[in-house]
Amino acid sequence: MVRAVILVKSPKKLIAARLRKVQNIIESFPVSGQFDAVAVINVSELSAIKNITTEIQKIPGVDRTETMVEVNPQPLN
């Protein structure tokens, strides 16, 4: 399992709620700072991350995204 965090820049106030509708996003919440929302995803393969970020970037009002992939995942209990 590959976990990643996607930072989303969007002036839309409800972007975090809209992100929750995207498949494989397990958590989404608004944040303050340079970005407006964070989406946490779990996928089976690293290559699937691109599909999810592309889907997020197609949401009206999304200006940009930045993705960070977990590098040393711990086994789930």
Stockholm file with secondary structure:
# STOCKHOLM 1.0

chainA/1-77         MVRAVILVKSPKKLIAARLRKVQNIIESFPVSGQFDAVAVINVSELSAIKNITTEIQKIPGVDRTETMVEVNPQPLN
#=GR chainA/1-77 SS CEEEEEEEECSCTTHHHHHTTSTTEEEEEECCSSCSEEEEEEESSTTHHHHHHHHHHTSTTCCEEEEEECSSCCCCC
#=GC SS_cons        CEEEEEEEECSCTTHHHHHTTSTTEEEEEECCSSCSEEEEEEESSTTHHHHHHHHHHTSTTCCEEEEEECSSCCCCC
//
